[in-house]
Amino acid sequence: MSLLSCVKTAVLIGVAAMAAPFCSAQTDFPRQAVCVACHGAQGKSDIKGVPSLAGQPKLFIENQLVLIREGVRDIPSMKGMLDGLTDDEVIVIAKYYAGLSLTEIPVDKDPELFAQGEKLAQGMRCGICHLPNYVGREQIPRLAGQRDDFLLHSLLQFKNGQATGRDSNMAASVIGVSDAELAALSYYLARIKP
């Protein structure tokens, strides 16, 4: 085992040990504590670029965990985190996060940017797949209340053909949409209470 591997393992164990007390009694196995370190004890991420998982549809979370575990969806910061994760553990994690409510959303609201994003969401018909209240369903993610930096990053990945392992319909949905418009859309969606 290389020195880097030893350090990574020690860090993961340390993160899991520090995160465990914040998980309360909801975690069904210790490995879930590693998720909490980035995605938050109640599924609300406070880390830039890391999605909040609370209230995401169970099937969506299951699918994403499997895609990441199998290397189809490449997320460098999660490399190795899901190694050896069983399908039963995937189901437990998905059920845990899907059962949480996302209670905090950004309170700052630029009325002009919000209105622009709302108009774009309606014009782009985001509610057809993600539902009119943007809470998602089945394999389609919740957008309402998601971190705007994460939403924008994801939308730009779709636009730029970098969303490997994700729904190709989204790439078609953002054709011809400017980066500034995607930022306004992300801003709007992040400020809607799920």
Secondary structure, DSSP 4 states (H G I P E B T S, - for coil): --HHHHHHHHHHHHHHHHHGGGGGGG-SSTTHHHHHHHH-TTS---STT----TT--HHHHHHHHHHHHTTSS--GGGTTTTTT--HHHHHHHHHHHHTS----------HHHHHHHHHHHHHTTHHHHH-TTS--BTTB---TT--HHHHHHHHHHHHTT--TTS-THHHHHTTT--HHHHHHHHHHHHTS--
